[in-house]
C-alpha cells in the first residue's frame, strides 16, 4: 500500500550558478518536476509514494529514475520512451531567489504519456492520488491524466490537486483556466497560490478558499501566500499561518510543491477526513509545511532541497 501516488512531469531543472562576463550563465542540472518535488517531501517525512509518468530513454531520464529509486519513491509507473526526450526546464532567478521558467517541451516526454500506459495497479495501492496541470496542457497526457483521475475517484481515493500555473506552457490563458477549473472540480484537497486565485477569479486568497469549499466541493484548501505563509480552510473554519522569519532565500524552485507534500505528510498522520480537521490541527499541519518549504529555499533545486524533519521541528 502506498500513501500517495502522483501522476505528472519528471524533468531536469537547469539552474544558474554563475555567469561569465558576457552574462551567459553556467547551469547546474537538478532533478525536478512538481509531482517529483511533492513526493520527495512526502517520502522524506515518513510516507510511502510512487510516481506515474514518462521520461525519455536517455541519460537524463535514467538519472531521474535513479534519483527517485534512491529516495524510495516507486518508479514502476514511470515509462522510458526512446521516441522522445526527457523534458528540460531552464530556471532564471532574480535577486530575491524567485524563479521563472523556460521549457524545452515540444514535445517533452512528460506530455507523451498515453492513457493505456497509466498503471492502474499503482492507483489501486494508493490512499491519495495527486496531480497538477502540466499534464493537462496537451494530448495524450491530458487524456491519461483524466483517465487516472476518473479511476481514482471511482475507487474511493482522496484526490489532491495543485494548479501549478505555468503560463508559457499554455496555448492561451483561457485554455489554462478551463483545465484548472476542471482539476479543481475533481479534488478533495487543493493547494493553490494567491497568484493563481487572482488569475482565476480576481479575488482574495481568503475568498478563493471559501469559493472552493462552497462551490467546488473541495474539502480542504491551502491558499499559499508566498513568503507571507498560507491561509488554510475547511468546513470547521480557517487560519492564517506565517512563514518563519530569518530565512535566507537562495532559490524558490519547488517550494510550493514541497509545501504541498509536507502538508500532506502531516495530514495523513492525523488519519482523519480532510473536512474533519479542527482549526488547531489545520494550523499545525500548515505550520510544519510552511517551515519545510521555507527551509527548502536555502539551497538550489526541488527534489534535492527537502530538509530532514528534525530541521523543520527545530524551527517550529
N, C-alpha and C positions, 0 to 999 in steps of 0.2 A: 504494500500500500504506500502510495506517495501522498504527502501533504498537499503539494501543489504541482500541477502540470501546466506549463505555459506553451503557447504557440507564437512563433514570430521570428524576427530577424536576429541572426547572429552574424556579426560583422567585425571588420577591423577599423578602429578609430586611429587615424593618423593625427597626432597632436604635436604642435610646435614646441621644441625645447630650446631653440636658439635661432638666430638669423644672421646671415652674413651682411657685409657692408652694403650690399645692394638691396637688402630686405628679403632675400629668399630664405624661407625657413628650413631648418633641419627638423625633420619629422620623426617621431617615435611611434612605431606600430604598437597598438594596445588592443586587447580583446574587448569587444563591446556589443552593443545592441540592447535595446531596452529590456526585452524579456530575459536576456542573459544576465544583465545587471540585477534585475529584480530577483531572479533565482539565486544569484550569488549571495545576496543578503540573507535570503531565507536559509540557504544551506549553512551559512556562517553562524546563524543564530538558532541552529538545532533542528531544522526541518529537513524533510526528505523531498527531493524535487526531480523533475525531468523536463526536457525541452523537446518540442516538436518543431522542426524547421528544415531548412535546406541551406547547404553551403556548396561551394564548388569543390570538385575533386582535385584540389590544387594545394599548394603549400600552405596558404593561409587557412583554407578550410580544415586541413588536417591539424594545424596548430590550434584552431579554435576548439575543435572537438577534444583534442588532448587536454586543453585547459579545463574544459567542463569536467572531463573524466577525473582530472587531478583534484578538482574541488568536490567531487562526489555527486555532481549533477548528472542524472541519467541522460544518455545520448542515443539510446536505441531508436528514438524517434527522429533523429537528425539524418537526413538523406544527403549523401555526397553525390553531386551530379557533375559528370565530366563535360556536359554541354554548356555550362555557364560558369562565370567567375564568381568567387566569393565577393559579396558586397563590401565596398570600401567607403568610409566616411572621412572627410578631411575637416578637422576642427580648427576654428580660429578663435583665439582667446583675446578678450580686451584686458584693460589694465586691472580690472577687479576680478578676473577669473571667469567671467561669464562667457559662454561659448556660442558660436554659430556654426552651422554645418553646410558642407557641400558634399554631394553624394556621387559616387561612381556606381550607377544602378540602372543601366539602360540596356538590358535588364541586369539586375543583380540576382544572385542565386536565391535570395530570400523571397523574391517576387514570383518565383517559378514553382513553388510548392503546389502540387496538384491535390484535389480532394481525395483521390484514391491513395495518395501517399501519407495521409494522416493516420497515425497508428491509434486506432480506437481502443486497443487493449490498454494503452497508457492512460487514456481518458477514463477507462473503467477503474483503473488503480487509484486515481486521484480523488482527493476530497474537494479540492478547489481547482477550477480551470481559469487561467488568466490569459488575456490577450490585449493588444493595443491596436492602433490604427495603421501602423506602417504596413501591416499585412493586408490592409483593406484598400491600399492605394491603386491596385490594379489586378488584373487576372494573370494566372489562375489562382494566385494566393488568396484573393478575396473570396472566391468560392470555397476554397479549402478552409478558410477561417470561419465562414458562415456555417459550413457543414459541421465543423468541430464544435462551434457554439451550440448549434441545434442538438447535437448528440449529447453534449454535456448537460444541457438543460433537461432533455428527455430522460436522462439517467440520474437526475436529482443532485447534480453537483452545484456547489456555490460557484457563481461566475463573477470574476473580478476583471475590471476594465480600466485602462489608462488611455485617455485620448492621445497623449504624447504627440501633439501637433507639430509637424514639420512642413511648413507651407511650401517650400520648394519642391516637395515630392508630389504635390497635387496638381492636377490639370487646372483647377480653379478653386477659389475659396468656397464656392457653392458646393462643389464635389466633396471637399473636406467636411463641410458642415453636415451634408447628407449622411456620410458614412459615420461620423462621430455620433450624430443623433441616433443612428441605428444601433451602434455599440452601447450607448447609454441606456437604451430601452431594453437591452438584454441583461444588464448587470445587476447583481445584488450588492456589490461593493465597488465604489468608484473612487479613484484618486485622480483629481482634476486640479489644474493650476488656476490661479486668479486670472492669468492672461487668457487661458482657454475659455473660462466663463465669460470674460469680456468679449472675446471673439465670437462666441456663440450667441449671446443674449444681451450684451451691453449692460450687465447688472453687477452688483457687488458679489464678492465671494459668499457672503452670508446668505444673500438672496438666491444665489445659484444653488447652494447646498439645499435650501428649502424647496426650490423648484424640482430638484432631482428626487427628493424624498416624496413630494406630494403629487408630482405629475408624471414621473418616470418609473415609479415603483422601486427605486433604489432603496436599500435597507441601511446602508452605512456610507457616509460621504466624508472623504478627506479633501478639503479645498486648500491646497498649499499656497503659501503667500511669499514664496522666495525666501530671502533672508529673514523675513519677519516671523516665519513659523507656519502655522496651519490652523484652520478653522475646521473642526470635526463635528459631525452631527448625525443623529439618528432620531427615531420617534420619541426617545426619552429626553431629548434636549441637545444642547450643543456646548462647545467650549472653544476658547481661543488659547492656543499653546505657542509660546515664544520659542524661537531657536536660541541655543546657548550663545552667550556673548564671548568675545575674545578669540574667535576662530580666525586664523589667517588663511584666507581663501586663495588657493592656487589654481584650481580647475573645478568647475561645477559639473563637468560631464558625468552623467549617470546619477547625480544626486537625487533627482526626483524618483528615479527607478529604485534606488537604494532606500529612499524613504518608504516607498510602497512595499518593498519586500520586507523591510524591518517591521513596519506596522503589521503586515500580515503574519509575521512570525510571532508577534506578541498577542495578536488577536486569537490565533489558533491555540495558544496556551490556555486561554480562558475557557475554551470548549463550550461556547455559547453561540446562539444565533446572532447575526450582526445587529438586528433590531433590538435585542435584549440587553446589550451592553449598557451599564449605567454611565452617567456622565463621568464619574470618577474613573471607571475602567477605560472609557474612551480617552480620557485625558492622559492616563498612564501609558497607554499604547502609543498615543501620538507624541508624547514627550520623548519616549525611547526612540521613535522613528526620527524625530527632529534632531536629536543628538547624533544618531548614527549617520544621517545624511550630512549633517554639518561637518562631522569628523572626516567623512569621505572626500570633502573638498580640499583637504590639506595636501593632497597628492594628485598626480595626474591619473586619468583613466576612469573606467567604470567598474568592470568586473574585479579588477585587482585593487580597488581603493576601499573595499569594505573592511572596516577595522574590527578587531576582536571584541566580543561582548564585554569583556572586563574594561576595555577602554570607554565604552559607552556608559557602563554603570558608574565609572569613576566621575563622570561629569553630570550625571542625572541629579 
